[in-house]
Amino acid sequence: MIDRHLSIEEWEQLLGQQVRAARIERGLDQTELASLANVSIATLSNLERGRGSQVRTLVAVARALDRTEWLETFAPNIGISPMQMLRTKRRAQRPPMRVRRRAADSSRG
């Protein structure tokens, strides 16, 4: 289990270790993965060492490793509630509400 209270630097190192392990598992060296991800070797090396990186780099490398499921956990598909869809449909089907005007008060004058 991963400690959810890791510092940003610790999270970067953990992500870098996971990228490195996935690269090695696929039998790729840094030069090959950097080429597949269209990033420089230095950029990939920084990512693997947890030395700061851009989200763009992480996405490119995850795609090159066929590990986009890592990214999908950041953006889960949130569907619309069936009840909310029903309420919206009912509102759209209602006739417009009439506004009643009060007759002018004859006692004012």
Biopython code that builds the backbone (N, CA, C, O; Angstrom):
import numpy as np
from Bio.PDB.StructureBuilder import StructureBuilder

atoms = [
    (1, "MET", "N", (0.848, -1.189, 0.000)),
    (1, "MET", "CA", (0.000, 0.000, 0.000)),
    (1, "MET", "C", (0.889, 1.246, 0.000)),
    (1, "MET", "O", (1.883, 1.310, 0.723)),
    (2, "ILE", "N", (0.528, 2.214, -0.802)),
    (2, "ILE", "CA", (1.307, 3.440, -0.912)),
    (2, "ILE", "C", (0.801, 4.451, 0.107)),
    (2, "ILE", "O", (-0.405, 4.649, 0.256)),
    (3, "ASP", "N", (1.736, 5.089, 0.806)),
    (3, "ASP", "CA", (1.395, 6.132, 1.766)),
    (3, "ASP", "C", (0.869, 7.341, 1.003)),
    (3, "ASP", "O", (1.582, 7.916, 0.180)),
    (4, "ARG", "N", (-0.365, 7.724, 1.270)),
    (4, "ARG", "CA", (-0.989, 8.848, 0.554)),
    (4, "ARG", "C", (-0.443, 10.204, 1.009)),
    (4, "ARG", "O", (-0.787, 11.238, 0.437)),
    (5, "HIS", "N", (0.389, 10.197, 2.015)),
    (5, "HIS", "CA", (0.930, 11.455, 2.543)),
    (5, "HIS", "C", (2.363, 11.697, 2.087)),
    (5, "HIS", "O", (3.128, 12.382, 2.765)),
    (6, "LEU", "N", (2.722, 11.137, 0.941)),
    (6, "LEU", "CA", (4.060, 11.352, 0.401)),
    (6, "LEU", "C", (4.215, 12.798, -0.041)),
    (6, "LEU", "O", (3.240, 13.455, -0.403)),
    (7, "SER", "N", (5.435, 13.282, -0.008)),
    (7, "SER", "CA", (5.717, 14.630, -0.518)),
    (7, "SER", "C", (5.651, 14.593, -2.043)),
    (7, "SER", "O", (5.626, 13.517, -2.641)),
    (8, "ILE", "N", (5.624, 15.742, -2.657)),
    (8, "ILE", "CA", (5.605, 15.821, -4.131)),
    (8, "ILE", "C", (6.845, 15.150, -4.695)),
    (8, "ILE", "O", (6.762, 14.424, -5.686)),
    (9, "GLU", "N", (7.984, 15.385, -4.078)),
    (9, "GLU", "CA", (9.228, 14.782, -4.548)),
    (9, "GLU", "C", (9.170, 13.257, -4.449)),
    (9, "GLU", "O", (9.649, 12.556, -5.341)),
    (10, "GLU", "N", (8.589, 12.750, -3.376)),
    (10, "GLU", "CA", (8.464, 11.300, -3.215)),
    (10, "GLU", "C", (7.515, 10.707, -4.264)),
    (10, "GLU", "O", (7.767, 9.622, -4.788)),
    (11, "TRP", "N", (6.435, 11.416, -4.566)),
    (11, "TRP", "CA", (5.514, 10.954, -5.614)),
    (11, "TRP", "C", (6.229, 10.942, -6.962)),
    (11, "TRP", "O", (6.066, 10.003, -7.742)),
    (12, "GLU", "N", (7.019, 11.975, -7.241)),
    (12, "GLU", "CA", (7.753, 12.018, -8.509)),
    (12, "GLU", "C", (8.709, 10.835, -8.614)),
    (12, "GLU", "O", (8.825, 10.217, -9.673)),
    (13, "GLN", "N", (9.393, 10.519, -7.516)),
    (13, "GLN", "CA", (10.324, 9.385, -7.527)),
    (13, "GLN", "C", (9.571, 8.066, -7.724)),
    (13, "GLN", "O", (10.022, 7.194, -8.466)),
    (14, "LEU", "N", (8.436, 7.927, -7.064)),
    (14, "LEU", "CA", (7.634, 6.716, -7.200)),
    (14, "LEU", "C", (7.145, 6.535, -8.635)),
    (14, "LEU", "O", (7.234, 5.440, -9.192)),
    (15, "LEU", "N", (6.627, 7.611, -9.234)),
    (15, "LEU", "CA", (6.186, 7.543, -10.635)),
    (15, "LEU", "C", (7.359, 7.208, -11.551)),
    (15, "LEU", "O", (7.227, 6.394, -12.465)),
    (16, "GLY", "N", (8.496, 7.835, -11.305)),
    (16, "GLY", "CA", (9.689, 7.562, -12.109)),
    (16, "GLY", "C", (10.121, 6.119, -12.020)),
    (16, "GLY", "O", (10.511, 5.521, -13.023)),
    (17, "GLN", "N", (10.055, 5.546, -10.817)),
    (17, "GLN", "CA", (10.407, 4.135, -10.638)),
    (17, "GLN", "C", (9.457, 3.239, -11.419)),
    (17, "GLN", "O", (9.874, 2.241, -12.007)),
    (18, "GLN", "N", (8.177, 3.600, -11.421)),
    (18, "GLN", "CA", (7.189, 2.800, -12.145)),
    (18, "GLN", "C", (7.419, 2.885, -13.654)),
    (18, "GLN", "O", (7.288, 1.885, -14.360)),
    (19, "VAL", "N", (7.758, 4.065, -14.144)),
    (19, "VAL", "CA", (8.048, 4.228, -15.578)),
    (19, "VAL", "C", (9.275, 3.403, -15.941)),
    (19, "VAL", "O", (9.275, 2.699, -16.951)),
    (20, "ARG", "N", (10.319, 3.488, -15.122)),
    (20, "ARG", "CA", (11.548, 2.733, -15.385)),
    (20, "ARG", "C", (11.260, 1.229, -15.388)),
    (20, "ARG", "O", (11.722, 0.515, -16.279)),
    (21, "ALA", "N", (10.508, 0.745, -14.409)),
    (21, "ALA", "CA", (10.182, -0.681, -14.328)),
    (21, "ALA", "C", (9.386, -1.130, -15.556)),
    (21, "ALA", "O", (9.629, -2.211, -16.093)),
    (22, "ALA", "N", (8.431, -0.300, -16.001)),
    (22, "ALA", "CA", (7.632, -0.645, -17.186)),
    (22, "ALA", "C", (8.512, -0.664, -18.430)),
    (22, "ALA", "O", (8.331, -1.511, -19.304)),
    (23, "ARG", "N", (9.459, 0.261, -18.516)),
    (23, "ARG", "CA", (10.374, 0.301, -19.664)),
    (23, "ARG", "C", (11.212, -0.972, -19.712)),
    (23, "ARG", "O", (11.353, -1.598, -20.762)),
    (24, "ILE", "N", (11.761, -1.342, -18.571)),
    (24, "ILE", "CA", (12.613, -2.532, -18.501)),
    (24, "ILE", "C", (11.792, -3.787, -18.793)),
    (24, "ILE", "O", (12.256, -4.696, -19.482)),
    (25, "GLU", "N", (10.573, -3.828, -18.265)),
    (25, "GLU", "CA", (9.673, -4.965, -18.520)),
    (25, "GLU", "C", (9.407, -5.146, -20.010)),
    (25, "GLU", "O", (9.289, -6.270, -20.498)),
    (26, "ARG", "N", (9.315, -4.028, -20.728)),
    (26, "ARG", "CA", (9.076, -4.084, -22.186)),
    (26, "ARG", "C", (10.356, -4.359, -22.972)),
    (26, "ARG", "O", (10.321, -4.520, -24.192)),
    (27, "GLY", "N", (11.492, -4.410, -22.262)),
    (27, "GLY", "CA", (12.766, -4.698, -22.931)),
    (27, "GLY", "C", (13.312, -3.524, -23.723)),
    (27, "GLY", "O", (14.014, -3.714, -24.716)),
    (28, "LEU", "N", (12.993, -2.316, -23.292)),
    (28, "LEU", "CA", (13.447, -1.113, -23.988)),
    (28, "LEU", "C", (14.552, -0.425, -23.201)),
    (28, "LEU", "O", (14.550, -0.432, -21.970)),
    (29, "ASP", "N", (15.496, 0.169, -23.923)),
    (29, "ASP", "CA", (16.447, 1.037, -23.225)),
    (29, "ASP", "C", (15.924, 2.475, -23.316)),
    (29, "ASP", "O", (14.941, 2.734, -24.010)),
    (30, "GLN", "N", (16.566, 3.388, -22.633)),
    (30, "GLN", "CA", (16.070, 4.768, -22.599)),
    (30, "GLN", "C", (16.041, 5.397, -23.984)),
    (30, "GLN", "O", (15.129, 6.163, -24.295)),
    (31, "THR", "N", (17.008, 5.089, -24.805)),
    (31, "THR", "CA", (17.054, 5.662, -26.153)),
    (31, "THR", "C", (15.837, 5.228, -26.969)),
    (31, "THR", "O", (15.221, 6.038, -27.661)),
    (32, "GLU", "N", (15.501, 3.951, -26.880)),
    (32, "GLU", "CA", (14.354, 3.434, -27.639)),
    (32, "GLU", "C", (13.039, 4.037, -27.152)),
    (32, "GLU", "O", (12.204, 4.454, -27.955)),
    (33, "LEU", "N", (12.859, 4.081, -25.825)),
    (33, "LEU", "CA", (11.610, 4.631, -25.290)),
    (33, "LEU", "C", (11.502, 6.121, -25.579)),
    (33, "LEU", "O", (10.428, 6.613, -25.924)),
    (34, "ALA", "N", (12.613, 6.841, -25.439)),
    (34, "ALA", "CA", (12.591, 8.273, -25.734)),
    (34, "ALA", "C", (12.180, 8.505, -27.186)),
    (34, "ALA", "O", (11.416, 9.426, -27.477)),
    (35, "SER", "N", (12.681, 7.679, -28.090)),
    (35, "SER", "CA", (12.310, 7.797, -29.501)),
    (35, "SER", "C", (10.824, 7.490, -29.711)),
    (35, "SER", "O", (10.136, 8.219, -30.426)),
    (36, "LEU", "N", (10.330, 6.420, -29.094)),
    (36, "LEU", "CA", (8.911, 6.067, -29.222)),
    (36, "LEU", "C", (7.998, 7.158, -28.665)),
    (36, "LEU", "O", (6.927, 7.419, -29.213)),
    (37, "ALA", "N", (8.425, 7.789, -27.576)),
    (37, "ALA", "CA", (7.610, 8.817, -26.923)),
    (37, "ALA", "C", (7.842, 10.204, -27.514)),
    (37, "ALA", "O", (7.158, 11.163, -27.158)),
    (38, "ASN", "N", (8.816, 10.299, -28.421)),
    (38, "ASN", "CA", (9.156, 11.579, -29.044)),
    (38, "ASN", "C", (9.579, 12.620, -27.998)),
    (38, "ASN", "O", (9.171, 13.780, -28.051)),
    (39, "VAL", "N", (10.406, 12.172, -27.049)),
    (39, "VAL", "CA", (10.997, 13.070, -26.044)),
    (39, "VAL", "C", (12.495, 12.831, -26.056)),
    (39, "VAL", "O", (12.962, 11.819, -26.579)),
    (40, "SER", "N", (13.249, 13.758, -25.480)),
    (40, "SER", "CA", (14.695, 13.585, -25.438)),
    (40, "SER", "C", (15.068, 12.549, -24.373)),
    (40, "SER", "O", (14.298, 12.271, -23.453)),
    (41, "ILE", "N", (16.265, 11.991, -24.526)),
    (41, "ILE", "CA", (16.746, 11.017, -23.548)),
    (41, "ILE", "C", (16.884, 11.687, -22.180)),
    (41, "ILE", "O", (16.585, 11.074, -21.155)),
    (42, "ALA", "N", (17.334, 12.933, -22.162)),
    (42, "ALA", "CA", (17.483, 13.660, -20.890)),
    (42, "ALA", "C", (16.126, 13.845, -20.206)),
    (42, "ALA", "O", (16.024, 13.723, -18.985)),
    (43, "THR", "N", (15.089, 14.138, -20.991)),
    (43, "THR", "CA", (13.744, 14.312, -20.442)),
    (43, "THR", "C", (13.247, 13.009, -19.833)),
    (43, "THR", "O", (12.700, 13.002, -18.731)),
    (44, "LEU", "N", (13.438, 11.903, -20.555)),
    (44, "LEU", "CA", (13.035, 10.600, -20.044)),
    (44, "LEU", "C", (13.829, 10.250, -18.790)),
    (44, "LEU", "O", (13.270, 9.744, -17.817)),
    (45, "SER", "N", (15.111, 10.516, -18.815)),
    (45, "SER", "CA", (15.952, 10.231, -17.656)),
    (45, "SER", "C", (15.484, 11.019, -16.432)),
    (45, "SER", "O", (15.430, 10.483, -15.325)),
    (46, "ASN", "N", (15.149, 12.283, -16.636)),
    (46, "ASN", "CA", (14.632, 13.103, -15.526)),
    (46, "ASN", "C", (13.332, 12.528, -14.984)),
    (46, "ASN", "O", (13.129, 12.485, -13.771)),
    (47, "LEU", "N", (12.458, 12.090, -15.867)),
    (47, "LEU", "CA", (11.195, 11.497, -15.436)),
    (47, "LEU", "C", (11.458, 10.251, -14.595)),
    (47, "LEU", "O", (10.873, 10.084, -13.524)),
    (48, "GLU", "N", (12.327, 9.390, -15.074)),
    (48, "GLU", "CA", (12.618, 8.154, -14.356)),
    (48, "GLU", "C", (13.305, 8.399, -13.005)),
    (48, "GLU", "O", (13.136, 7.611, -12.074)),
    (49, "ARG", "N", (14.064, 9.469, -12.899)),
    (49, "ARG", "CA", (14.743, 9.776, -11.636)),
    (49, "ARG", "C", (13.892, 10.622, -10.701)),
    (49, "ARG", "O", (14.317, 10.948, -9.593)),
    (50, "GLY", "N", (12.689, 10.979, -11.147)),
    (50, "GLY", "CA", (11.822, 11.797, -10.302)),
    (50, "GLY", "C", (12.331, 13.211, -10.144)),
    (50, "GLY", "O", (12.177, 13.824, -9.087)),
    (51, "ARG", "N", (12.931, 13.720, -11.182)),
    (51, "ARG", "CA", (13.527, 15.059, -11.149)),
    (51, "ARG", "C", (12.653, 16.103, -11.818)),
    (51, "ARG", "O", (13.154, 16.977, -12.525)),
    (52, "GLY", "N", (11.371, 16.017, -11.603)),
    (52, "GLY", "CA", (10.475, 17.001, -12.206)),
    (52, "GLY", "C", (10.256, 16.693, -13.669)),
    (52, "GLY", "O", (11.185, 16.316, -14.382)),
    (53, "SER", "N", (9.061, 16.851, -14.100)),
    (53, "SER", "CA", (8.730, 16.580, -15.487)),
    (53, "SER", "C", (7.399, 17.238, -15.795)),
    (53, "SER", "O", (6.670, 17.642, -14.889)),
    (54, "GLN", "N", (7.091, 17.341, -17.053)),
    (54, "GLN", "CA", (5.810, 17.901, -17.464)),
    (54, "GLN", "C", (4.791, 16.784, -17.632)),
    (54, "GLN", "O", (5.149, 15.640, -17.913)),
    (55, "VAL", "N", (3.543, 17.120, -17.461)),
    (55, "VAL", "CA", (2.472, 16.154, -17.671)),
    (55, "VAL", "C", (2.540, 15.626, -19.106)),
    (55, "VAL", "O", (2.293, 14.445, -19.349)),
    (56, "ARG", "N", (2.868, 16.490, -20.037)),
    (56, "ARG", "CA", (2.979, 16.107, -21.446)),
    (56, "ARG", "C", (3.964, 14.947, -21.613)),
    (56, "ARG", "O", (3.714, 14.014, -22.377)),
    (57, "THR", "N", (5.082, 15.017, -20.893)),
    (57, "THR", "CA", (6.089, 13.954, -20.964)),
    (57, "THR", "C", (5.538, 12.660, -20.398)),
    (57, "THR", "O", (5.712, 11.597, -20.993)),
    (58, "LEU", "N", (4.874, 12.741, -19.252)),
    (58, "LEU", "CA", (4.299, 11.550, -18.635)),
    (58, "LEU", "C", (3.271, 10.905, -19.563)),
    (58, "LEU", "O", (3.240, 9.682, -19.697)),
    (59, "VAL", "N", (2.442, 11.708, -20.195)),
    (59, "VAL", "CA", (1.433, 11.186, -21.125)),
    (59, "VAL", "C", (2.109, 10.521, -22.322)),
    (59, "VAL", "O", (1.725, 9.419, -22.715)),
    (60, "ALA", "N", (3.101, 11.169, -22.897)),
    (60, "ALA", "CA", (3.789, 10.616, -24.068)),
    (60, "ALA", "C", (4.459, 9.290, -23.733)),
    (60, "ALA", "O", (4.390, 8.338, -24.511)),
    (61, "VAL", "N", (5.103, 9.232, -22.577)),
    (61, "VAL", "CA", (5.798, 8.009, -22.184)),
    (61, "VAL", "C", (4.798, 6.899, -21.859)),
    (61, "VAL", "O", (5.004, 5.749, -22.247)),
    (62, "ALA", "N", (3.723, 7.233, -21.154)),
    (62, "ALA", "CA", (2.697, 6.229, -20.835)),
    (62, "ALA", "C", (2.095, 5.648, -22.118)),
    (62, "ALA", "O", (1.854, 4.444, -22.207)),
    (63, "ARG", "N", (1.856, 6.504, -23.100)),
    (63, "ARG", "CA", (1.322, 6.019, -24.378)),
    (63, "ARG", "C", (2.321, 5.113, -25.078)),
    (63, "ARG", "O", (1.944, 4.076, -25.623)),
    (64, "ALA", "N", (3.598, 5.497, -25.066)),
    (64, "ALA", "CA", (4.622, 4.690, -25.725)),
    (64, "ALA", "C", (4.786, 3.334, -25.046)),
    (64, "ALA", "O", (5.154, 2.358, -25.700)),
    (65, "LEU", "N", (4.519, 3.260, -23.748)),
    (65, "LEU", "CA", (4.616, 2.006, -23.002)),
    (65, "LEU", "C", (3.302, 1.211, -23.011)),
    (65, "LEU", "O", (3.203, 0.155, -22.387)),
    (66, "ASP", "N", (2.308, 1.726, -23.720)),
    (66, "ASP", "CA", (0.967, 1.118, -23.713)),
    (66, "ASP", "C", (0.428, 0.990, -22.293)),
    (66, "ASP", "O", (-0.144, -0.036, -21.925)),
    (67, "ARG", "N", (0.614, 2.037, -21.504)),
    (67, "ARG", "CA", (0.155, 2.034, -20.112)),
    (67, "ARG", "C", (-0.791, 3.211, -19.856)),
    (67, "ARG", "O", (-0.725, 3.851, -18.807)),
    (68, "THR", "N", (-1.662, 3.486, -20.812)),
    (68, "THR", "CA", (-2.573, 4.620, -20.646)),
    (68, "THR", "C", (-3.571, 4.413, -19.512)),
    (68, "THR", "O", (-4.225, 5.363, -19.082)),
    (69, "GLU", "N", (-3.694, 3.162, -19.017)),
    (69, "GLU", "CA", (-4.576, 2.953, -17.862)),
    (69, "GLU", "C", (-4.084, 3.741, -16.660)),
    (69, "GLU", "O", (-4.872, 4.078, -15.777)),
    (70, "TRP", "N", (-2.778, 4.044, -16.614)),
    (70, "TRP", "CA", (-2.263, 4.909, -15.542)),
    (70, "TRP", "C", (-2.975, 6.264, -15.603)),
    (70, "TRP", "O", (-3.359, 6.828, -14.578)),
    (71, "LEU", "N", (-3.138, 6.763, -16.805)),
    (71, "LEU", "CA", (-3.719, 8.097, -16.992)),
    (71, "LEU", "C", (-5.224, 8.085, -16.768)),
    (71, "LEU", "O", (-5.794, 9.058, -16.274)),
    (72, "GLU", "N", (-5.865, 6.977, -17.135)),
    (72, "GLU", "CA", (-7.316, 6.879, -17.001)),
    (72, "GLU", "C", (-7.763, 6.977, -15.549)),
    (72, "GLU", "O", (-8.891, 7.389, -15.277)),
    (73, "THR", "N", (-6.905, 6.608, -14.623)),
    (73, "THR", "CA", (-7.276, 6.704, -13.207)),
    (73, "THR", "C", (-7.349, 8.155, -12.755)),
    (73, "THR", "O", (-8.006, 8.468, -11.761)),
    (74, "PHE", "N", (-6.673, 9.043, -13.487)),
    (74, "PHE", "CA", (-6.745, 10.475, -13.154)),
    (74, "PHE", "C", (-8.028, 11.112, -13.664)),
    (74, "PHE", "O", (-8.495, 12.106, -13.109)),
    (75, "ALA", "N", (-8.591, 10.550, -14.704)),
    (75, "ALA", "CA", (-9.784, 11.132, -15.318)),
    (75, "ALA", "C", (-10.837, 10.061, -15.539)),
    (75, "ALA", "O", (-11.112, 9.686, -16.678)),
    (76, "PRO", "N", (-11.426, 9.567, -14.463)),
    (76, "PRO", "CA", (-12.439, 8.522, -14.652)),
    (76, "PRO", "C", (-13.639, 9.055, -15.412)),
    (76, "PRO", "O", (-13.965, 10.240, -15.333)),
    (77, "ASN", "N", (-14.289, 8.173, -16.145)),
    (77, "ASN", "CA", (-15.481, 8.539, -16.897)),
    (77, "ASN", "C", (-16.637, 8.721, -15.922)),
    (77, "ASN", "O", (-17.079, 7.765, -15.285)),
    (78, "ILE", "N", (-17.110, 9.924, -15.812)),
    (78, "ILE", "CA", (-18.214, 10.225, -14.901)),
    (78, "ILE", "C", (-19.475, 10.345, -15.735)),
    (78, "ILE", "O", (-19.629, 11.278, -16.522)),
    (79, "GLY", "N", (-20.367, 9.396, -15.554)),
    (79, "GLY", "CA", (-21.612, 9.389, -16.318)),
    (79, "GLY", "C", (-22.652, 10.272, -15.649)),
    (79, "GLY", "O", (-22.508, 10.666, -14.492)),
    (80, "ILE", "N", (-23.679, 10.565, -16.384)),
    (80, "ILE", "CA", (-24.784, 11.351, -15.848)),
    (80, "ILE", "C", (-25.732, 10.398, -15.146)),
    (80, "ILE", "O", (-26.014, 9.310, -15.648)),
    (81, "SER", "N", (-26.210, 10.795, -14.017)),
    (81, "SER", "CA", (-27.153, 9.991, -13.254)),
    (81, "SER", "C", (-28.433, 9.790, -14.057)),
    (81, "SER", "O", (-28.945, 10.745, -14.642)),
    (82, "PRO", "N", (-28.962, 8.565, -14.096)),
    (82, "PRO", "CA", (-30.226, 8.331, -14.797)),
    (82, "PRO", "C", (-31.360, 9.189, -14.224)),
    (82, "PRO", "O", (-32.232, 9.640, -14.966)),
    (83, "MET", "N", (-31.347, 9.411, -12.921)),
    (83, "MET", "CA", (-32.386, 10.254, -12.313)),
    (83, "MET", "C", (-32.257, 11.699, -12.793)),
    (83, "MET", "O", (-33.264, 12.363, -13.040)),
    (84, "GLN", "N", (-31.029, 12.186, -12.924)),
    (84, "GLN", "CA", (-30.825, 13.548, -13.415)),
    (84, "GLN", "C", (-31.291, 13.670, -14.856)),
    (84, "GLN", "O", (-31.860, 14.694, -15.235)),
    (85, "MET", "N", (-31.061, 12.641, -15.669)),
    (85, "MET", "CA", (-31.525, 12.665, -17.051)),
    (85, "MET", "C", (-33.047, 12.725, -17.106)),
    (85, "MET", "O", (-33.607, 13.463, -17.917)),
    (86, "LEU", "N", (-33.721, 11.958, -16.253)),
    (86, "LEU", "CA", (-35.176, 11.952, -16.205)),
    (86, "LEU", "C", (-35.719, 13.319, -15.791)),
    (86, "LEU", "O", (-36.670, 13.824, -16.388)),
    (87, "ARG", "N", (-35.113, 13.910, -14.773)),
    (87, "ARG", "CA", (-35.561, 15.249, -14.327)),
    (87, "ARG", "C", (-35.399, 16.280, -15.435)),
    (87, "ARG", "O", (-36.279, 17.114, -15.649)),
    (88, "THR", "N", (-34.286, 16.221, -16.128)),
    (88, "THR", "CA", (-34.033, 17.166, -17.218)),
    (88, "THR", "C", (-35.061, 16.984, -18.331)),
    (88, "THR", "O", (-35.567, 17.963, -18.879)),
    (89, "LYS", "N", (-35.369, 15.735, -18.665)),
    (89, "LYS", "CA", (-36.352, 15.454, -19.708)),
    (89, "LYS", "C", (-37.733, 15.967, -19.312)),
    (89, "LYS", "O", (-38.442, 16.553, -20.131)),
    (90, "ARG", "N", (-38.113, 15.745, -18.054)),
    (90, "ARG", "CA", (-39.420, 16.207, -17.587)),
    (90, "ARG", "C", (-39.522, 17.731, -17.623)),
    (90, "ARG", "O", (-40.558, 18.279, -18.000)),
    (91, "ARG", "N", (-38.457, 18.405, -17.234)),
    (91, "ARG", "CA", (-38.471, 19.879, -17.270)),
    (91, "ARG", "C", (-38.651, 20.384, -18.689)),
    (91, "ARG", "O", (-39.357, 21.364, -18.921)),
    (92, "ALA", "N", (-38.011, 19.713, -19.638)),
    (92, "ALA", "CA", (-38.087, 20.131, -21.036)),
    (92, "ALA", "C", (-39.483, 19.894, -21.613)),
    (92, "ALA", "O", (-39.893, 20.602, -22.532)),
    (93, "GLN", "N", (-40.213, 18.919, -21.094)),
    (93, "GLN", "CA", (-41.540, 18.597, -21.613)),
    (93, "GLN", "C", (-42.643, 19.429, -20.979)),
    (93, "GLN", "O", (-43.755, 19.467, -21.507)),
    (94, "ARG", "N", (-42.375, 20.085, -19.883)),
    (94, "ARG", "CA", (-43.412, 20.893, -19.223)),
    (94, "ARG", "C", (-43.769, 22.107, -20.077)),
    (94, "ARG", "O", (-42.900, 22.715, -20.703)),
    (95, "PRO", "N", (-45.056, 22.453, -20.094)),
    (95, "PRO", "CA", (-45.421, 23.688, -20.800)),
    (95, "PRO", "C", (-44.882, 24.872, -19.998)),
    (95, "PRO", "O", (-44.713, 24.781, -18.782)),
    (96, "PRO", "N", (-44.617, 25.968, -20.679)),
    (96, "PRO", "CA", (-44.100, 27.134, -19.958)),
    (96, "PRO", "C", (-45.104, 27.605, -18.904)),
    (96, "PRO", "O", (-46.317, 27.557, -19.110)),
    (97, "MET", "N", (-44.579, 28.050, -17.802)),
    (97, "MET", "CA", (-45.453, 28.520, -16.726)),
    (97, "MET", "C", (-46.009, 29.888, -17.079)),
    (97, "MET", "O", (-45.309, 30.740, -17.626)),
    (98, "ARG", "N", (-47.299, 30.085, -16.751)),
    (98, "ARG", "CA", (-47.918, 31.390, -16.981)),
    (98, "ARG", "C", (-47.653, 32.273, -15.779)),
    (98, "ARG", "O", (-47.614, 31.818, -14.636)),
    (99, "VAL", "N", (-47.479, 33.505, -16.065)),
    (99, "VAL", "CA", (-47.303, 34.466, -14.983)),
    (99, "VAL", "C", (-48.614, 35.212, -14.832)),
    (99, "VAL", "O", (-49.074, 35.866, -15.769)),
    (100, "ARG", "N", (-49.211, 35.118, -13.667)),
    (100, "ARG", "CA", (-50.471, 35.826, -13.422)),
    (100, "ARG", "C", (-50.169, 37.235, -12.943)),
    (100, "ARG", "O", (-49.290, 37.471, -12.114)),
    (101, "ARG", "N", (-50.919, 38.134, -13.489)),
    (101, "ARG", "CA", (-50.774, 39.518, -13.048)),
    (101, "ARG", "C", (-51.945, 39.859, -12.161)),
    (101, "ARG", "O", (-53.092, 39.517, -12.451)),
    (102, "ARG", "N", (-51.650, 40.511, -11.122)),
    (102, "ARG", "CA", (-52.721, 40.930, -10.223)),
    (102, "ARG", "C", (-53.416, 42.150, -10.789)),
    (102, "ARG", "O", (-52.805, 43.032, -11.393)),
    (103, "ALA", "N", (-54.709, 42.163, -10.572)),
    (103, "ALA", "CA", (-55.459, 43.344, -11.005)),
    (103, "ALA", "C", (-55.002, 44.526, -10.160)),
    (103, "ALA", "O", (-54.671, 44.373, -8.984)),
    (104, "ALA", "N", (-54.990, 45.687, -10.763)),
    (104, "ALA", "CA", (-54.548, 46.885, -10.035)),
    (104, "ALA", "C", (-55.461, 47.117, -8.842)),
    (104, "ALA", "O", (-56.683, 47.018, -8.950)),
    (105, "ASP", "N", (-54.875, 47.416, -7.744)),
    (105, "ASP", "CA", (-55.630, 47.664, -6.493)),
    (105, "ASP", "C", (-56.402, 48.966, -6.664)),
    (105, "ASP", "O", (-55.787, 50.023, -6.806)),
    (106, "SER", "N", (-57.752, 48.921, -6.653)),
    (106, "SER", "CA", (-58.593, 50.094, -6.894)),
    (106, "SER", "C", (-58.625, 51.032, -5.710)),
    (106, "SER", "O", (-59.076, 52.171, -5.833)),
    (107, "SER", "N", (-58.143, 50.562, -4.538)),
    (107, "SER", "CA", (-58.197, 51.463, -3.381)),
    (107, "SER", "C", (-57.090, 52.484, -3.401)),
    (107, "SER", "O", (-57.129, 53.475, -2.672)),
    (108, "ARG", "N", (-56.095, 52.237, -4.245)),
    (108, "ARG", "CA", (-55.002, 53.226, -4.352)),
    (108, "ARG", "C", (-55.430, 54.308, -5.320)),
    (108, "ARG", "O", (-56.177, 54.069, -6.269)),
    (109, "GLY", "N", (-54.984, 55.389, -5.079)),
    (109, "GLY", "CA", (-55.505, 56.325, -6.003)),
    (109, "GLY", "C", (-54.852, 57.536, -6.180)),
    (109, "GLY", "O", (-55.291, 58.362, -6.979)),
]
sb = StructureBuilder()
sb.init_structure("model")
sb.init_model(0)
sb.init_chain("A")
sb.init_seg("    ")
for serial, (resi, resn, name, xyz) in enumerate(atoms, 1):
    if name == "N":
        sb.init_residue(resn, " ", resi, " ")
    sb.init_atom(name, np.array(xyz, "f"), 0.0, 1.0, " ", f" {name:<3s}", serial, name[0])
structure = sb.get_structure()
